[in-house]
């Protein structure tokens, strides 16, 4: 019973965030482009650009603990 409730809550939270992102994207359709030094991206709506940034941040953030964990030799010294 608890596992089913957890699955329902996760589905509701995901639906809420997907809906919020969709509404935000529809309301912010103005095109923007990123500029960094000499590089400039194509013009994208703000909502799409923020969604890409959020997705990229989630992917990079999920791999950071594996990349930054101390090596076995350092852990044995402690």
PyMOL Python script that loads the backbone (N, CA, C, O; Angstrom):
from pymol import cmd

cmd.read_pdbstr("""\
ATOM      1  N   UNK A   1       0.824  -1.197   0.000  1.00  0.00           N
ATOM      2  CA  UNK A   1       0.000   0.000   0.000  1.00  0.00           C
ATOM      3  C   UNK A   1       0.869   1.262   0.000  1.00  0.00           C
ATOM      4  O   UNK A   1       0.588   2.214  -0.729  1.00  0.00           O
ATOM      5  N   UNK A   2       1.920   1.263   0.819  1.00  0.00           N
ATOM      6  CA  UNK A   2       2.786   2.437   0.911  1.00  0.00           C
ATOM      7  C   UNK A   2       3.545   2.671  -0.390  1.00  0.00           C
ATOM      8  O   UNK A   2       3.752   3.815  -0.794  1.00  0.00           O
ATOM      9  N   UNK A   3       3.960   1.588  -1.048  1.00  0.00           N
ATOM     10  CA  UNK A   3       4.680   1.717  -2.313  1.00  0.00           C
ATOM     11  C   UNK A   3       3.769   2.317  -3.386  1.00  0.00           C
ATOM     12  O   UNK A   3       4.219   3.127  -4.197  1.00  0.00           O
ATOM     13  N   UNK A   4       2.498   1.927  -3.395  1.00  0.00           N
ATOM     14  CA  UNK A   4       1.554   2.487  -4.360  1.00  0.00           C
ATOM     15  C   UNK A   4       1.344   3.977  -4.102  1.00  0.00           C
ATOM     16  O   UNK A   4       1.283   4.773  -5.039  1.00  0.00           O
ATOM     17  N   UNK A   5       1.236   4.343  -2.846  1.00  0.00           N
ATOM     18  CA  UNK A   5       1.067   5.753  -2.496  1.00  0.00           C
ATOM     19  C   UNK A   5       2.292   6.563  -2.900  1.00  0.00           C
ATOM     20  O   UNK A   5       2.167   7.687  -3.385  1.00  0.00           O
ATOM     21  N   UNK A   6       3.471   5.992  -2.700  1.00  0.00           N
ATOM     22  CA  UNK A   6       4.707   6.664  -3.104  1.00  0.00           C
ATOM     23  C   UNK A   6       4.741   6.864  -4.608  1.00  0.00           C
ATOM     24  O   UNK A   6       5.116   7.936  -5.082  1.00  0.00           O
ATOM     25  N   UNK A   7       4.354   5.841  -5.368  1.00  0.00           N
ATOM     26  CA  UNK A   7       4.325   5.956  -6.829  1.00  0.00           C
ATOM     27  C   UNK A   7       3.338   7.024  -7.281  1.00  0.00           C
ATOM     28  O   UNK A   7       3.622   7.777  -8.212  1.00  0.00           O
ATOM     29  N   UNK A   8       2.184   7.093  -6.632  1.00  0.00           N
ATOM     30  CA  UNK A   8       1.188   8.109  -6.985  1.00  0.00           C
ATOM     31  C   UNK A   8       1.726   9.503  -6.677  1.00  0.00           C
ATOM     32  O   UNK A   8       1.557  10.423  -7.477  1.00  0.00           O
ATOM     33  N   UNK A   9       2.371   9.665  -5.529  1.00  0.00           N
ATOM     34  CA  UNK A   9       2.916  10.974  -5.161  1.00  0.00           C
ATOM     35  C   UNK A   9       4.012  11.412  -6.127  1.00  0.00           C
ATOM     36  O   UNK A   9       4.076  12.584  -6.498  1.00  0.00           O
ATOM     37  N   UNK A  10       4.872  10.488  -6.535  1.00  0.00           N
ATOM     38  CA  UNK A  10       5.920  10.819  -7.504  1.00  0.00           C
ATOM     39  C   UNK A  10       5.288  11.226  -8.826  1.00  0.00           C
ATOM     40  O   UNK A  10       5.731  12.191  -9.447  1.00  0.00           O
ATOM     41  N   UNK A  11       4.265  10.510  -9.266  1.00  0.00           N
ATOM     42  CA  UNK A  11       3.588  10.844 -10.521  1.00  0.00           C
ATOM     43  C   UNK A  11       2.921  12.215 -10.444  1.00  0.00           C
ATOM     44  O   UNK A  11       2.965  12.980 -11.407  1.00  0.00           O
ATOM     45  N   UNK A  12       2.309  12.529  -9.313  1.00  0.00           N
ATOM     46  CA  UNK A  12       1.658  13.834  -9.144  1.00  0.00           C
ATOM     47  C   UNK A  12       2.696  14.955  -9.160  1.00  0.00           C
ATOM     48  O   UNK A  12       2.480  15.995  -9.782  1.00  0.00           O
ATOM     49  N   UNK A  13       3.822  14.744  -8.475  1.00  0.00           N
ATOM     50  CA  UNK A  13       4.868  15.772  -8.461  1.00  0.00           C
ATOM     51  C   UNK A  13       5.460  15.978  -9.850  1.00  0.00           C
ATOM     52  O   UNK A  13       5.709  17.114 -10.253  1.00  0.00           O
ATOM     53  N   UNK A  14       5.686  14.899 -10.580  1.00  0.00           N
ATOM     54  CA  UNK A  14       6.220  15.030 -11.941  1.00  0.00           C
ATOM     55  C   UNK A  14       5.219  15.743 -12.846  1.00  0.00           C
ATOM     56  O   UNK A  14       5.607  16.594 -13.647  1.00  0.00           O
ATOM     57  N   UNK A  15       3.938  15.404 -12.726  1.00  0.00           N
ATOM     58  CA  UNK A  15       2.916  16.062 -13.537  1.00  0.00           C
ATOM     59  C   UNK A  15       2.849  17.553 -13.218  1.00  0.00           C
ATOM     60  O   UNK A  15       2.688  18.377 -14.119  1.00  0.00           O
ATOM     61  N   UNK A  16       2.974  17.896 -11.945  1.00  0.00           N
ATOM     62  CA  UNK A  16       2.966  19.304 -11.552  1.00  0.00           C
ATOM     63  C   UNK A  16       4.128  20.055 -12.192  1.00  0.00           C
ATOM     64  O   UNK A  16       3.932  21.130 -12.759  1.00  0.00           O
ATOM     65  N   UNK A  17       5.346  19.495 -12.106  1.00  0.00           N
ATOM     66  CA  UNK A  17       6.519  20.183 -12.653  1.00  0.00           C
ATOM     67  C   UNK A  17       6.468  20.258 -14.170  1.00  0.00           C
ATOM     68  O   UNK A  17       6.854  21.277 -14.743  1.00  0.00           O
ATOM     69  N   UNK A  18       6.006  19.219 -14.828  1.00  0.00           N
ATOM     70  CA  UNK A  18       5.883  19.264 -16.288  1.00  0.00           C
ATOM     71  C   UNK A  18       4.863  20.314 -16.692  1.00  0.00           C
ATOM     72  O   UNK A  18       5.072  21.051 -17.655  1.00  0.00           O
ATOM     73  N   UNK A  19       3.747  20.384 -15.950  1.00  0.00           N
ATOM     74  CA  UNK A  19       2.746  21.408 -16.231  1.00  0.00           C
ATOM     75  C   UNK A  19       3.269  22.814 -15.981  1.00  0.00           C
ATOM     76  O   UNK A  19       3.002  23.727 -16.761  1.00  0.00           O
ATOM     77  N   UNK A  20       4.016  22.990 -14.893  1.00  0.00           N
ATOM     78  CA  UNK A  20       4.582  24.306 -14.581  1.00  0.00           C
ATOM     79  C   UNK A  20       5.572  24.741 -15.655  1.00  0.00           C
ATOM     80  O   UNK A  20       5.585  25.905 -16.055  1.00  0.00           O
ATOM     81  N   UNK A  21       6.399  23.813 -16.121  1.00  0.00           N
ATOM     82  CA  UNK A  21       7.361  24.144 -17.181  1.00  0.00           C
ATOM     83  C   UNK A  21       6.636  24.478 -18.475  1.00  0.00           C
ATOM     84  O   UNK A  21       7.036  25.393 -19.194  1.00  0.00           O
ATOM     85  N   UNK A  22       5.569  23.739 -18.777  1.00  0.00           N
ATOM     86  CA  UNK A  22       4.805  24.015 -19.995  1.00  0.00           C
ATOM     87  C   UNK A  22       4.163  25.401 -19.933  1.00  0.00           C
ATOM     88  O   UNK A  22       4.219  26.153 -20.906  1.00  0.00           O
ATOM     89  N   UNK A  23       3.562  25.738 -18.810  1.00  0.00           N
ATOM     90  CA  UNK A  23       2.944  27.064 -18.660  1.00  0.00           C
ATOM     91  C   UNK A  23       4.001  28.153 -18.741  1.00  0.00           C
ATOM     92  O   UNK A  23       3.791  29.169 -19.404  1.00  0.00           O
ATOM     93  N   UNK A  24       5.131  27.958 -18.080  1.00  0.00           N
ATOM     94  CA  UNK A  24       6.217  28.936 -18.126  1.00  0.00           C
ATOM     95  C   UNK A  24       6.713  29.122 -19.555  1.00  0.00           C
ATOM     96  O   UNK A  24       6.974  30.249 -19.978  1.00  0.00           O
ATOM     97  N   UNK A  25       6.847  28.032 -20.299  1.00  0.00           N
ATOM     98  CA  UNK A  25       7.335  28.116 -21.679  1.00  0.00           C
ATOM     99  C   UNK A  25       6.352  28.859 -22.574  1.00  0.00           C
ATOM    100  O   UNK A  25       6.754  29.638 -23.438  1.00  0.00           O
ATOM    101  N   UNK A  26       5.071  28.615 -22.366  1.00  0.00           N
ATOM    102  CA  UNK A  26       4.057  29.285 -23.186  1.00  0.00           C
ATOM    103  C   UNK A  26       4.027  30.781 -22.885  1.00  0.00           C
ATOM    104  O   UNK A  26       3.867  31.591 -23.798  1.00  0.00           O
ATOM    105  N   UNK A  27       4.178  31.154 -21.627  1.00  0.00           N
ATOM    106  CA  UNK A  27       4.115  32.562 -21.253  1.00  0.00           C
ATOM    107  C   UNK A  27       5.385  33.326 -21.616  1.00  0.00           C
ATOM    108  O   UNK A  27       5.338  34.546 -21.769  1.00  0.00           O
ATOM    109  N   UNK A  28       6.511  32.644 -21.755  1.00  0.00           N
ATOM    110  CA  UNK A  28       7.781  33.298 -22.055  1.00  0.00           C
ATOM    111  C   UNK A  28       8.294  32.821 -23.405  1.00  0.00           C
ATOM    112  O   UNK A  28       9.263  32.064 -23.477  1.00  0.00           O
ATOM    113  N   UNK A  29       7.651  33.260 -24.459  1.00  0.00           N
ATOM    114  CA  UNK A  29       7.996  32.802 -25.800  1.00  0.00           C
ATOM    115  C   UNK A  29       9.044  33.702 -26.459  1.00  0.00           C
ATOM    116  O   UNK A  29       9.479  33.426 -27.577  1.00  0.00           O
ATOM    117  N   UNK A  30       9.446  34.764 -25.782  1.00  0.00           N
ATOM    118  CA  UNK A  30      10.439  35.687 -26.323  1.00  0.00           C
ATOM    119  C   UNK A  30      11.750  34.956 -26.582  1.00  0.00           C
ATOM    120  O   UNK A  30      12.238  34.216 -25.728  1.00  0.00           O
ATOM    121  N   UNK A  31      12.307  35.168 -27.752  1.00  0.00           N
ATOM    122  CA  UNK A  31      13.554  34.500 -28.108  1.00  0.00           C
ATOM    123  C   UNK A  31      14.763  35.181 -27.493  1.00  0.00           C
ATOM    124  O   UNK A  31      14.846  36.409 -27.465  1.00  0.00           O
ATOM    125  N   UNK A  32      15.687  34.391 -27.008  1.00  0.00           N
ATOM    126  CA  UNK A  32      16.949  34.892 -26.464  1.00  0.00           C
ATOM    127  C   UNK A  32      18.080  34.024 -26.997  1.00  0.00           C
ATOM    128  O   UNK A  32      17.865  32.882 -27.400  1.00  0.00           O
ATOM    129  N   UNK A  33      19.281  34.576 -26.993  1.00  0.00           N
ATOM    130  CA  UNK A  33      20.455  33.789 -27.375  1.00  0.00           C
ATOM    131  C   UNK A  33      21.537  33.999 -26.324  1.00  0.00           C
ATOM    132  O   UNK A  33      21.688  35.094 -25.782  1.00  0.00           O
ATOM    133  N   UNK A  34      22.276  32.952 -26.048  1.00  0.00           N
ATOM    134  CA  UNK A  34      23.366  33.029 -25.078  1.00  0.00           C
ATOM    135  C   UNK A  34      24.622  33.542 -25.753  1.00  0.00           C
ATOM    136  O   UNK A  34      24.936  33.152 -26.878  1.00  0.00           O
ATOM    137  N   UNK A  35      25.339  34.417 -25.066  1.00  0.00           N
ATOM    138  CA  UNK A  35      26.610  34.926 -25.578  1.00  0.00           C
ATOM    139  C   UNK A  35      27.690  34.625 -24.549  1.00  0.00           C
ATOM    140  O   UNK A  35      27.554  34.965 -23.373  1.00  0.00           O
ATOM    141  N   UNK A  36      28.766  33.983 -25.004  1.00  0.00           N
ATOM    142  CA  UNK A  36      29.894  33.669 -24.132  1.00  0.00           C
ATOM    143  C   UNK A  36      31.165  33.904 -24.922  1.00  0.00           C
ATOM    144  O   UNK A  36      31.441  33.197 -25.891  1.00  0.00           O
ATOM    145  N   UNK A  37      31.945  34.901 -24.506  1.00  0.00           N
ATOM    146  CA  UNK A  37      33.153  35.325 -25.209  1.00  0.00           C
ATOM    147  C   UNK A  37      32.827  35.598 -26.672  1.00  0.00           C
ATOM    148  O   UNK A  37      32.118  36.558 -26.972  1.00  0.00           O
ATOM    149  N   UNK A  38      33.330  34.772 -27.590  1.00  0.00           N
ATOM    150  CA  UNK A  38      33.082  35.010 -29.013  1.00  0.00           C
ATOM    151  C   UNK A  38      31.989  34.117 -29.568  1.00  0.00           C
ATOM    152  O   UNK A  38      31.687  34.185 -30.759  1.00  0.00           O
ATOM    153  N   UNK A  39      31.397  33.293 -28.743  1.00  0.00           N
ATOM    154  CA  UNK A  39      30.403  32.330 -29.197  1.00  0.00           C
ATOM    155  C   UNK A  39      29.003  32.841 -28.887  1.00  0.00           C
ATOM    156  O   UNK A  39      28.773  33.424 -27.828  1.00  0.00           O
ATOM    157  N   UNK A  40      28.064  32.624 -29.808  1.00  0.00           N
ATOM    158  CA  UNK A  40      26.672  33.005 -29.596  1.00  0.00           C
ATOM    159  C   UNK A  40      25.781  31.872 -30.075  1.00  0.00           C
ATOM    160  O   UNK A  40      25.970  31.342 -31.170  1.00  0.00           O
ATOM    161  N   UNK A  41      24.813  31.504 -29.255  1.00  0.00           N
ATOM    162  CA  UNK A  41      23.926  30.391 -29.606  1.00  0.00           C
ATOM    163  C   UNK A  41      22.809  30.873 -30.526  1.00  0.00           C
ATOM    164  O   UNK A  41      22.643  32.070 -30.761  1.00  0.00           O
ATOM    165  N   UNK A  42      22.052  29.911 -31.037  1.00  0.00           N
ATOM    166  CA  UNK A  42      20.885  30.271 -31.840  1.00  0.00           C
ATOM    167  C   UNK A  42      19.821  30.848 -30.912  1.00  0.00           C
ATOM    168  O   UNK A  42      19.886  30.663 -29.697  1.00  0.00           O
ATOM    169  N   UNK A  43      18.868  31.529 -31.471  1.00  0.00           N
ATOM    170  CA  UNK A  43      17.825  32.162 -30.678  1.00  0.00           C
ATOM    171  C   UNK A  43      16.759  31.130 -30.330  1.00  0.00           C
ATOM    172  O   UNK A  43      16.172  30.504 -31.212  1.00  0.00           O
ATOM    173  N   UNK A  44      16.517  30.962 -29.033  1.00  0.00           N
ATOM    174  CA  UNK A  44      15.531  30.013 -28.526  1.00  0.00           C
ATOM    175  C   UNK A  44      14.600  30.720 -27.548  1.00  0.00           C
ATOM    176  O   UNK A  44      14.991  31.714 -26.936  1.00  0.00           O
ATOM    177  N   UNK A  45      13.371  30.222 -27.391  1.00  0.00           N
ATOM    178  CA  UNK A  45      12.496  30.775 -26.352  1.00  0.00           C
ATOM    179  C   UNK A  45      13.098  30.552 -24.963  1.00  0.00           C
ATOM    180  O   UNK A  45      13.808  29.574 -24.730  1.00  0.00           O
ATOM    181  N   UNK A  46      12.805  31.469 -24.055  1.00  0.00           N
ATOM    182  CA  UNK A  46      13.375  31.412 -22.710  1.00  0.00           C
ATOM    183  C   UNK A  46      13.029  30.097 -22.013  1.00  0.00           C
ATOM    184  O   UNK A  46      13.886  29.491 -21.370  1.00  0.00           O
ATOM    185  N   UNK A  47      11.790  29.658 -22.136  1.00  0.00           N
ATOM    186  CA  UNK A  47      11.372  28.421 -21.479  1.00  0.00           C
ATOM    187  C   UNK A  47      12.143  27.211 -21.967  1.00  0.00           C
ATOM    188  O   UNK A  47      12.527  26.356 -21.169  1.00  0.00           O
ATOM    189  N   UNK A  48      12.376  27.131 -23.272  1.00  0.00           N
ATOM    190  CA  UNK A  48      13.130  26.006 -23.838  1.00  0.00           C
ATOM    191  C   UNK A  48      14.573  26.058 -23.359  1.00  0.00           C
ATOM    192  O   UNK A  48      15.146  25.035 -22.983  1.00  0.00           O
ATOM    193  N   UNK A  49      15.155  27.243 -23.373  1.00  0.00           N
ATOM    194  CA  UNK A  49      16.541  27.403 -22.933  1.00  0.00           C
ATOM    195  C   UNK A  49      16.708  27.024 -21.456  1.00  0.00           C
ATOM    196  O   UNK A  49      17.671  26.348 -21.094  1.00  0.00           O
ATOM    197  N   UNK A  50      15.780  27.457 -20.614  1.00  0.00           N
ATOM    198  CA  UNK A  50      15.849  27.098 -19.196  1.00  0.00           C
ATOM    199  C   UNK A  50      15.642  25.602 -18.984  1.00  0.00           C
ATOM    200  O   UNK A  50      16.249  25.014 -18.089  1.00  0.00           O
ATOM    201  N   UNK A  51      14.791  24.985 -19.796  1.00  0.00           N
ATOM    202  CA  UNK A  51      14.592  23.537 -19.691  1.00  0.00           C
ATOM    203  C   UNK A  51      15.868  22.785 -20.038  1.00  0.00           C
ATOM    204  O   UNK A  51      16.218  21.818 -19.362  1.00  0.00           O
ATOM    205  N   UNK A  52      16.573  23.220 -21.091  1.00  0.00           N
ATOM    206  CA  UNK A  52      17.848  22.593 -21.447  1.00  0.00           C
ATOM    207  C   UNK A  52      18.872  22.776 -20.329  1.00  0.00           C
ATOM    208  O   UNK A  52      19.608  21.850 -19.991  1.00  0.00           O
ATOM    209  N   UNK A  53      18.911  23.983 -19.761  1.00  0.00           N
ATOM    210  CA  UNK A  53      19.862  24.240 -18.669  1.00  0.00           C
ATOM    211  C   UNK A  53      19.532  23.386 -17.446  1.00  0.00           C
ATOM    212  O   UNK A  53      20.438  22.851 -16.808  1.00  0.00           O
ATOM    213  N   UNK A  54      18.268  23.255 -17.117  1.00  0.00           N
ATOM    214  CA  UNK A  54      17.860  22.432 -15.985  1.00  0.00           C
ATOM    215  C   UNK A  54      18.217  20.971 -16.226  1.00  0.00           C
ATOM    216  O   UNK A  54      18.750  20.307 -15.337  1.00  0.00           O
ATOM    217  N   UNK A  55      17.928  20.470 -17.417  1.00  0.00           N
ATOM    218  CA  UNK A  55      18.263  19.084 -17.740  1.00  0.00           C
ATOM    219  C   UNK A  55      19.756  18.829 -17.695  1.00  0.00           C
ATOM    220  O   UNK A  55      20.203  17.815 -17.159  1.00  0.00           O
ATOM    221  N   UNK A  56      20.533  19.752 -18.261  1.00  0.00           N
ATOM    222  CA  UNK A  56      21.990  19.610 -18.225  1.00  0.00           C
ATOM    223  C   UNK A  56      22.526  19.656 -16.806  1.00  0.00           C
ATOM    224  O   UNK A  56      23.435  18.903 -16.457  1.00  0.00           O
ATOM    225  N   UNK A  57      21.969  20.534 -15.989  1.00  0.00           N
ATOM    226  CA  UNK A  57      22.392  20.617 -14.596  1.00  0.00           C
ATOM    227  C   UNK A  57      22.053  19.364 -13.810  1.00  0.00           C
ATOM    228  O   UNK A  57      22.836  18.931 -12.965  1.00  0.00           O
ATOM    229  N   UNK A  58      20.891  18.775 -14.081  1.00  0.00           N
ATOM    230  CA  UNK A  58      20.530  17.526 -13.407  1.00  0.00           C
ATOM    231  C   UNK A  58      21.465  16.391 -13.799  1.00  0.00           C
ATOM    232  O   UNK A  58      21.857  15.586 -12.954  1.00  0.00           O
ATOM    233  N   UNK A  59      21.820  16.326 -15.072  1.00  0.00           N
ATOM    234  CA  UNK A  59      22.720  15.267 -15.539  1.00  0.00           C
ATOM    235  C   UNK A  59      24.110  15.446 -14.932  1.00  0.00           C
ATOM    236  O   UNK A  59      24.684  14.495 -14.402  1.00  0.00           O
ATOM    237  N   UNK A  60      24.648  16.660 -15.008  1.00  0.00           N
ATOM    238  CA  UNK A  60      25.982  16.917 -14.453  1.00  0.00           C
ATOM    239  C   UNK A  60      25.971  16.717 -12.936  1.00  0.00           C
ATOM    240  O   UNK A  60      26.904  16.138 -12.380  1.00  0.00           O
ATOM    241  N   UNK A  61      24.932  17.189 -12.275  1.00  0.00           N
ATOM    242  CA  UNK A  61      24.840  17.043 -10.827  1.00  0.00           C
ATOM    243  C   UNK A  61      24.730  15.603 -10.367  1.00  0.00           C
ATOM    244  O   UNK A  61      25.176  15.267  -9.270  1.00  0.00           O
ATOM    245  N   UNK A  62      24.140  14.746 -11.191  1.00  0.00           N
ATOM    246  CA  UNK A  62      24.038  13.339 -10.799  1.00  0.00           C
ATOM    247  C   UNK A  62      25.370  12.616 -10.925  1.00  0.00           C
ATOM    248  O   UNK A  62      25.591  11.615 -10.244  1.00  0.00           O
ATOM    249  N   UNK A  63      26.270  13.106 -11.790  1.00  0.00           N
ATOM    250  CA  UNK A  63      27.576  12.473 -11.951  1.00  0.00           C
ATOM    251  C   UNK A  63      28.648  13.059 -11.027  1.00  0.00           C
ATOM    252  O   UNK A  63      29.688  12.429 -10.834  1.00  0.00           O
ATOM    253  N   UNK A  64      28.428  14.222 -10.461  1.00  0.00           N
ATOM    254  CA  UNK A  64      29.439  14.856  -9.611  1.00  0.00           C
ATOM    255  C   UNK A  64      29.850  14.032  -8.395  1.00  0.00           C
ATOM    256  O   UNK A  64      31.044  13.974  -8.100  1.00  0.00           O
ATOM    257  N   UNK A  65      28.935  13.393  -7.676  1.00  0.00           N
ATOM    258  CA  UNK A  65      29.391  12.601  -6.523  1.00  0.00           C
ATOM    259  C   UNK A  65      30.368  11.493  -6.906  1.00  0.00           C
ATOM    260  O   UNK A  65      31.275  11.181  -6.135  1.00  0.00           O
ATOM    261  N   UNK A  66      30.197  10.899  -8.076  1.00  0.00           N
ATOM    262  CA  UNK A  66      31.108   9.841  -8.508  1.00  0.00           C
ATOM    263  C   UNK A  66      32.467  10.407  -8.907  1.00  0.00           C
ATOM    264  O   UNK A  66      33.495   9.758  -8.714  1.00  0.00           O
ATOM    265  N   UNK A  67      32.472  11.604  -9.456  1.00  0.00           N
ATOM    266  CA  UNK A  67      33.725  12.205  -9.901  1.00  0.00           C
ATOM    267  C   UNK A  67      34.513  12.827  -8.754  1.00  0.00           C
ATOM    268  O   UNK A  67      35.740  12.908  -8.821  1.00  0.00           O
ATOM    269  N   UNK A  68      33.833  13.263  -7.713  1.00  0.00           N
ATOM    270  CA  UNK A  68      34.491  13.986  -6.626  1.00  0.00           C
ATOM    271  C   UNK A  68      34.737  13.149  -5.378  1.00  0.00           C
ATOM    272  O   UNK A  68      35.275  13.661  -4.396  1.00  0.00           O
ATOM    273  N   UNK A  69      34.356  11.871  -5.391  1.00  0.00           N
ATOM    274  CA  UNK A  69      34.579  11.070  -4.189  1.00  0.00           C
ATOM    275  C   UNK A  69      36.069  10.807  -4.013  1.00  0.00           C
ATOM    276  O   UNK A  69      36.792  10.631  -4.994  1.00  0.00           O
ATOM    277  N   UNK A  70      36.529  10.780  -2.765  1.00  0.00           N
ATOM    278  CA  UNK A  70      37.963  10.561  -2.530  1.00  0.00           C
ATOM    279  C   UNK A  70      38.373   9.144  -2.941  1.00  0.00           C
ATOM    280  O   UNK A  70      37.576   8.207  -2.882  1.00  0.00           O
ATOM    281  N   UNK A  71      39.599   9.015  -3.346  1.00  0.00           N
ATOM    282  CA  UNK A  71      40.085   7.705  -3.769  1.00  0.00           C
ATOM    283  C   UNK A  71      40.214   6.771  -2.566  1.00  0.00           C
ATOM    284  O   UNK A  71      40.170   7.223  -1.422  1.00  0.00           O
ATOM    285  N   UNK A  72      40.372   5.485  -2.819  1.00  0.00           N
ATOM    286  CA  UNK A  72      40.478   4.509  -1.732  1.00  0.00           C
ATOM    287  C   UNK A  72      41.708   4.760  -0.868  1.00  0.00           C
ATOM    288  O   UNK A  72      41.668   4.573   0.348  1.00  0.00           O
ATOM    289  N   UNK A  73      42.792   5.182  -1.493  1.00  0.00           N
ATOM    290  CA  UNK A  73      44.024   5.421  -0.752  1.00  0.00           C
ATOM    291  C   UNK A  73      43.825   6.539   0.271  1.00  0.00           C
ATOM    292  O   UNK A  73      44.306   6.438   1.400  1.00  0.00           O
ATOM    293  N   UNK A  74      43.131   7.586  -0.110  1.00  0.00           N
ATOM    294  CA  UNK A  74      42.892   8.702   0.814  1.00  0.00           C
ATOM    295  C   UNK A  74      41.966   8.252   1.940  1.00  0.00           C
ATOM    296  O   UNK A  74      42.176   8.630   3.093  1.00  0.00           O
ATOM    297  N   UNK A  75      40.945   7.452   1.626  1.00  0.00           N
ATOM    298  CA  UNK A  75      40.036   6.976   2.664  1.00  0.00           C
ATOM    299  C   UNK A  75      40.740   6.061   3.658  1.00  0.00           C
ATOM    300  O   UNK A  75      40.418   6.085   4.846  1.00  0.00           O
ATOM    301  N   UNK A  76      41.692   5.256   3.198  1.00  0.00           N
ATOM    302  CA  UNK A  76      42.413   4.354   4.096  1.00  0.00           C
ATOM    303  C   UNK A  76      43.327   5.126   5.040  1.00  0.00           C
ATOM    304  O   UNK A  76      43.584   4.664   6.151  1.00  0.00           O
ATOM    305  N   UNK A  77      43.823   6.285   4.628  1.00  0.00           N
ATOM    306  CA  UNK A  77      44.716   7.084   5.465  1.00  0.00           C
ATOM    307  C   UNK A  77      43.971   7.705   6.637  1.00  0.00           C
ATOM    308  O   UNK A  77      44.587   8.001   7.661  1.00  0.00           O
ATOM    309  N   UNK A  78      42.698   7.906   6.521  1.00  0.00           N
ATOM    310  CA  UNK A  78      41.909   8.551   7.578  1.00  0.00           C
ATOM    311  C   UNK A  78      41.603   7.600   8.642  1.00  0.00           C
ATOM    312  O   UNK A  78      40.946   7.958   9.619  1.00  0.00           O
TER     313      UNK A  78
END
""", "prot")
cmd.dss("prot")
cmd.show_as("cartoon", "prot")
cmd.util.cbc("prot")
cmd.orient("prot")
